Amino acid sequence: MKYSKTGQFTANQEKLCKEIAIRISKLRKSGCCVFGKGDKLRVYKTKDMEHAQPLDISTGSDYKHALKCLNAGSINDSGADDSEYFEKGYITEE
């Protein structure tokens, strides 16, 4: 296949893509963030993500308290890890 023949999206595909972008923008404005995790789009509360523990700092993760999220559909692959956990000490009661 020639490169010039790739990426020729239909008008409907472009419209659908714009709709997704608009909805993601609205989610972000409402206090959420959207991540690609494995083969899923996941929506987290932005405030919760401010207290997430990066996986490269494995000694500070609270593995008893995963961040709650919404599944926003399947994707092919994000190339990212699948779970987020709060930093130790952020959750003080059940």
ChimeraX commands (.cxc) that place a marker at each C-alpha (Angstrom):
marker #1 position 0.00,0.00,0.00 radius 0.5
marker #1 position 1.27,3.44,-0.88 radius 0.5
marker #1 position 1.48,5.97,1.93 radius 0.5
marker #1 position -0.60,8.37,-0.15 radius 0.5
marker #1 position -3.47,5.86,-0.01 radius 0.5
marker #1 position -3.45,5.61,3.80 radius 0.5
marker #1 position -5.40,7.81,6.22 radius 0.5
marker #1 position -8.27,8.51,3.85 radius 0.5
marker #1 position -11.09,8.80,6.35 radius 0.5
marker #1 position -14.71,9.10,5.36 radius 0.5
marker #1 position -16.71,12.19,6.27 radius 0.5
marker #1 position -18.63,10.08,8.82 radius 0.5
marker #1 position -15.40,8.86,10.45 radius 0.5
marker #1 position -14.16,12.44,10.77 radius 0.5
marker #1 position -17.51,13.48,12.27 radius 0.5
marker #1 position -17.41,10.63,14.80 radius 0.5
marker #1 position -13.84,11.51,15.77 radius 0.5
marker #1 position -14.82,15.15,16.37 radius 0.5
marker #1 position -17.75,13.98,18.54 radius 0.5
marker #1 position -15.39,11.91,20.68 radius 0.5
marker #1 position -13.00,14.86,21.04 radius 0.5
marker #1 position -15.88,17.13,22.11 radius 0.5
marker #1 position -17.06,14.63,24.71 radius 0.5
marker #1 position -13.56,14.13,26.10 radius 0.5
marker #1 position -13.20,17.90,26.36 radius 0.5
marker #1 position -16.50,18.09,28.26 radius 0.5
marker #1 position -15.37,15.31,30.60 radius 0.5
marker #1 position -12.13,17.19,31.31 radius 0.5
marker #1 position -14.01,20.41,32.03 radius 0.5
marker #1 position -16.27,18.51,34.46 radius 0.5
marker #1 position -13.30,17.41,36.59 radius 0.5
marker #1 position -12.36,14.14,34.95 radius 0.5
marker #1 position -9.36,12.89,33.03 radius 0.5
marker #1 position -9.24,10.18,30.37 radius 0.5
marker #1 position -6.50,7.57,30.14 radius 0.5
marker #1 position -5.78,4.72,27.80 radius 0.5
marker #1 position -5.18,1.67,29.98 radius 0.5
marker #1 position -4.34,-1.56,28.20 radius 0.5
marker #1 position -7.22,-1.98,25.78 radius 0.5
marker #1 position -9.71,0.33,27.56 radius 0.5
marker #1 position -10.38,4.04,27.87 radius 0.5
marker #1 position -10.78,4.82,31.55 radius 0.5
marker #1 position -12.16,7.97,33.14 radius 0.5
marker #1 position -10.81,9.06,36.53 radius 0.5
marker #1 position -11.62,12.00,38.76 radius 0.5
marker #1 position -8.84,14.56,38.27 radius 0.5
marker #1 position -8.63,15.15,42.04 radius 0.5
marker #1 position -8.06,11.43,42.60 radius 0.5
marker #1 position -5.33,11.35,39.95 radius 0.5
marker #1 position -3.52,14.16,41.79 radius 0.5
marker #1 position -2.94,11.61,44.56 radius 0.5
marker #1 position -2.12,8.61,42.39 radius 0.5
marker #1 position 1.21,6.97,42.93 radius 0.5
marker #1 position 3.35,6.53,39.80 radius 0.5
marker #1 position 4.31,2.89,39.27 radius 0.5
marker #1 position 8.01,3.75,39.06 radius 0.5
marker #1 position 7.83,4.56,42.80 radius 0.5
marker #1 position 6.59,1.13,43.82 radius 0.5
marker #1 position 7.43,1.45,47.53 radius 0.5
marker #1 position 4.85,4.19,48.09 radius 0.5
marker #1 position 1.76,2.62,46.56 radius 0.5
marker #1 position -1.32,1.72,48.61 radius 0.5
marker #1 position -2.31,-1.51,46.88 radius 0.5
marker #1 position -5.42,-1.82,49.06 radius 0.5
marker #1 position -7.02,1.25,47.46 radius 0.5
marker #1 position -7.18,1.38,43.68 radius 0.5
marker #1 position -8.57,4.54,42.13 radius 0.5
marker #1 position -12.17,4.18,41.03 radius 0.5
marker #1 position -12.80,4.71,37.35 radius 0.5
marker #1 position -15.39,4.47,34.62 radius 0.5
marker #1 position -14.88,2.32,31.55 radius 0.5
marker #1 position -15.35,4.52,28.46 radius 0.5
marker #1 position -15.01,1.76,25.89 radius 0.5
marker #1 position -12.49,-0.46,24.23 radius 0.5
marker #1 position -9.46,0.68,22.26 radius 0.5
marker #1 position -6.87,-1.33,20.40 radius 0.5
marker #1 position -3.96,-0.74,22.78 radius 0.5
marker #1 position -2.68,2.14,24.84 radius 0.5
marker #1 position 0.71,0.73,25.69 radius 0.5
marker #1 position 0.14,1.79,29.32 radius 0.5
marker #1 position -0.30,-0.11,32.57 radius 0.5
marker #1 position -3.81,-1.03,33.64 radius 0.5
marker #1 position -4.23,0.12,37.26 radius 0.5
marker #1 position -3.64,3.19,39.38 radius 0.5
marker #1 position -3.31,3.19,43.18 radius 0.5
marker #1 position -3.38,5.96,45.76 radius 0.5
marker #1 position -0.21,7.03,47.50 radius 0.5
marker #1 position 0.22,5.42,50.95 radius 0.5
marker #1 position -1.42,7.45,53.69 radius 0.5
marker #1 position -3.93,9.28,51.46 radius 0.5
marker #1 position -6.75,6.87,52.41 radius 0.5
marker #1 position -7.05,7.05,56.19 radius 0.5
marker #1 position -10.35,5.23,56.72 radius 0.5
marker #1 position -12.55,2.72,54.94 radius 0.5
marker link #1:1,2 radius 0.2
marker link #1:2,3 radius 0.2
marker link #1:3,4 radius 0.2
marker link #1:4,5 radius 0.2
marker link #1:5,6 radius 0.2
marker link #1:6,7 radius 0.2
marker link #1:7,8 radius 0.2
marker link #1:8,9 radius 0.2
marker link #1:9,10 radius 0.2
marker link #1:10,11 radius 0.2
marker link #1:11,12 radius 0.2
marker link #1:12,13 radius 0.2
marker link #1:13,14 radius 0.2
marker link #1:14,15 radius 0.2
marker link #1:15,16 radius 0.2
marker link #1:16,17 radius 0.2
marker link #1:17,18 radius 0.2
marker link #1:18,19 radius 0.2
marker link #1:19,20 radius 0.2
marker link #1:20,21 radius 0.2
marker link #1:21,22 radius 0.2
marker link #1:22,23 radius 0.2
marker link #1:23,24 radius 0.2
marker link #1:24,25 radius 0.2
marker link #1:25,26 radius 0.2
marker link #1:26,27 radius 0.2
marker link #1:27,28 radius 0.2
marker link #1:28,29 radius 0.2
marker link #1:29,30 radius 0.2
marker link #1:30,31 radius 0.2
marker link #1:31,32 radius 0.2
marker link #1:32,33 radius 0.2
marker link #1:33,34 radius 0.2
marker link #1:34,35 radius 0.2
marker link #1:35,36 radius 0.2
marker link #1:36,37 radius 0.2
marker link #1:37,38 radius 0.2
marker link #1:38,39 radius 0.2
marker link #1:39,40 radius 0.2
marker link #1:40,41 radius 0.2
marker link #1:41,42 radius 0.2
marker link #1:42,43 radius 0.2
marker link #1:43,44 radius 0.2
marker link #1:44,45 radius 0.2
marker link #1:45,46 radius 0.2
marker link #1:46,47 radius 0.2
marker link #1:47,48 radius 0.2
marker link #1:48,49 radius 0.2
marker link #1:49,50 radius 0.2
marker link #1:50,51 radius 0.2
marker link #1:51,52 radius 0.2
marker link #1:52,53 radius 0.2
marker link #1:53,54 radius 0.2
marker link #1:54,55 radius 0.2
marker link #1:55,56 radius 0.2
marker link #1:56,57 radius 0.2
marker link #1:57,58 radius 0.2
marker link #1:58,59 radius 0.2
marker link #1:59,60 radius 0.2
marker link #1:60,61 radius 0.2
marker link #1:61,62 radius 0.2
marker link #1:62,63 radius 0.2
marker link #1:63,64 radius 0.2
marker link #1:64,65 radius 0.2
marker link #1:65,66 radius 0.2
marker link #1:66,67 radius 0.2
marker link #1:67,68 radius 0.2
marker link #1:68,69 radius 0.2
marker link #1:69,70 radius 0.2
marker link #1:70,71 radius 0.2
marker link #1:71,72 radius 0.2
marker link #1:72,73 radius 0.2
marker link #1:73,74 radius 0.2
marker link #1:74,75 radius 0.2
marker link #1:75,76 radius 0.2
marker link #1:76,77 radius 0.2
marker link #1:77,78 radius 0.2
marker link #1:78,79 radius 0.2
marker link #1:79,80 radius 0.2
marker link #1:80,81 radius 0.2
marker link #1:81,82 radius 0.2
marker link #1:82,83 radius 0.2
marker link #1:83,84 radius 0.2
marker link #1:84,85 radius 0.2
marker link #1:85,86 radius 0.2
marker link #1:86,87 radius 0.2
marker link #1:87,88 radius 0.2
marker link #1:88,89 radius 0.2
marker link #1:89,90 radius 0.2
marker link #1:90,91 radius 0.2
marker link #1:91,92 radius 0.2
marker link #1:92,93 radius 0.2
marker link #1:93,94 radius 0.2
view
